[in-house]
Amino acid sequence: MNLPNVDLNLLEHPTLEQVQAKLLEHPPRILLLYGSNREKSFSRLAVQEAGRILEHFGAEVKIFHPKGLPLPEDADTDHPKVKELHELLVWSEGMVWCSPERHGSMSSIFKAQIDWIPLAAGAIRATQGKTLAVMQVCGGSQSFNTVNQLRILGRWMRMITIPNQSSIPKAFMEFDENDRMKSSSYYTRIVDVMEELFKFTLLTRGQSAYLTDRYSERIESAEELSNRVNQKSI
């Protein structure tokens, strides 16, 4: 094949053996984020339900509680809540994001968590190669504005965002007096989403670095790449 504009020394031929999942000793590690600090937060209740399902599949689950997290750029990275978020991010292999829809968008509380996630090591995103499932809770009729925005964020952060998603309309009607989600098609959808996330995480564990390795970055030095993505002006 004649490819005069390609450095063939840096263009690898992917093989079936290279993309095979790795058998790791620890269970899949899933971090769940939600987007409300209300005492009765339906996005928190939704991720708690999601976490129970993931634990049933065999995942190790941790939930980050955003209360006390400062606004981005309003504190240093050694702030306790910022450090907690960063440590959980490093620990995780997959993530679940759930935000309430506010004014047709994700909540500021959720976006603040995303904005605290660093571009670690220059151009290499700390989220790169991790699996992601997106969810939203609605105060009224069903909408998909927030999950669509979360997908844009996931793609930008080079995450392996699964096809399925969950949107819960009139969330205040979907949980009982014990803060457990009622049986419904919306609950069934969350089961579907978590099952799919768990499968994709098993498929990609130990392989994220290879699956997200790019030819364009192999032909560019780490220093050049860092300078390009961190330039002060365009």
Secondary structure as the mmCIF struct_conf table of DSSP 4:
data_model
#
loop_
_struct_conf.conf_type_id
_struct_conf.id
_struct_conf.beg_label_comp_id
_struct_conf.beg_label_asym_id
_struct_conf.beg_label_seq_id
_struct_conf.end_label_comp_id
_struct_conf.end_label_asym_id
_struct_conf.end_label_seq_id
TURN_TY1_P TURN_TY1_P1 PRO A 4 ASN A 5
BEND BEND1 VAL A 6 VAL A 6
TURN_TY1_P TURN_TY1_P2 LEU A 8 ASN A 9
BEND BEND2 LEU A 10 LEU A 10
TURN_TY1_P TURN_TY1_P3 LEU A 16 VAL A 19
BEND BEND3 GLN A 20 GLN A 20
HELX_LH_PP_P HELX_LH_PP_P1 ALA A 21 LYS A 22
BEND BEND4 GLU A 25 HIS A 26
HELX_LH_PP_P HELX_LH_PP_P2 PRO A 27 PRO A 28
STRN STRN1 ARG A 29 TYR A 34
BEND BEND5 ARG A 38 ARG A 38
TURN_TY1_P TURN_TY1_P4 GLU A 39 LYS A 40
HELX_RH_AL_P HELX_RH_AL_P1 PHE A 42 PHE A 57
TURN_TY1_P TURN_TY1_P5 GLY A 58 GLY A 58
STRN STRN2 GLU A 60 PHE A 64
TURN_TY1_P TURN_TY1_P6 LYS A 67 GLY A 68
HELX_LH_PP_P HELX_LH_PP_P3 LEU A 69 LEU A 71
TURN_TY1_P TURN_TY1_P7 PRO A 72 GLU A 73
BEND BEND6 ASP A 74 ALA A 75
TURN_TY1_P TURN_TY1_P8 THR A 77 ASP A 78
BEND BEND7 HIS A 79 HIS A 79
HELX_RH_AL_P HELX_RH_AL_P2 PRO A 80 TRP A 91
BEND BEND8 GLU A 93 GLU A 93
STRN STRN3 GLY A 94 ARG A 102
TURN_TY1_P TURN_TY1_P9 HIS A 103 GLY A 104
STRN STRN4 SER A 105 MET A 106
HELX_RH_AL_P HELX_RH_AL_P3 SER A 108 ASP A 115
TURN_TY1_P TURN_TY1_P10 TRP A 116 TRP A 116
BEND BEND9 ILE A 117 ILE A 117
TURN_TY1_P TURN_TY1_P11 ALA A 120 ALA A 123
BEND BEND10 ILE A 124 ILE A 124
TURN_TY1_P TURN_TY1_P12 ALA A 126 GLY A 129
STRN STRN5 THR A 131 VAL A 137
BEND BEND11 GLY A 139 SER A 141
HELX_RH_AL_P HELX_RH_AL_P4 ASN A 145 TRP A 156
TURN_TY1_P TURN_TY1_P13 MET A 157 ARG A 158
STRN STRN6 ILE A 160 ILE A 168
TURN_TY1_P TURN_TY1_P14 PRO A 169 LYS A 170
HELX_RH_3T_P HELX_RH_3T_P1 ALA A 171 MET A 173
BEND BEND12 GLU A 174 GLU A 174
STRN STRN7 PHE A 175 PHE A 175
TURN_TY1_P TURN_TY1_P15 GLU A 177 ASN A 178
BEND BEND13 ASP A 179 ASP A 179
STRN STRN8 MET A 181 MET A 181
HELX_LH_PP_P HELX_LH_PP_P4 LYS A 182 LYS A 182
BEND BEND14 SER A 183 SER A 184
HELX_RH_AL_P HELX_RH_AL_P5 SER A 185 THR A 204
TURN_TY1_P TURN_TY1_P16 ARG A 205 GLN A 207
HELX_RH_AL_P HELX_RH_AL_P6 SER A 208 LEU A 211
TURN_TY1_P TURN_TY1_P17 THR A 212 THR A 212
HELX_RH_AL_P HELX_RH_AL_P7 TYR A 215 ARG A 218
TURN_TY1_P TURN_TY1_P18 ILE A 219 ILE A 219
BEND BEND15 GLU A 220 GLU A 220
HELX_RH_AL_P HELX_RH_AL_P8 ALA A 222 VAL A 229
TURN_TY1_P TURN_TY1_P19 ASN A 230 ASN A 230
BEND BEND16 LYS A 232 LYS A 232
#
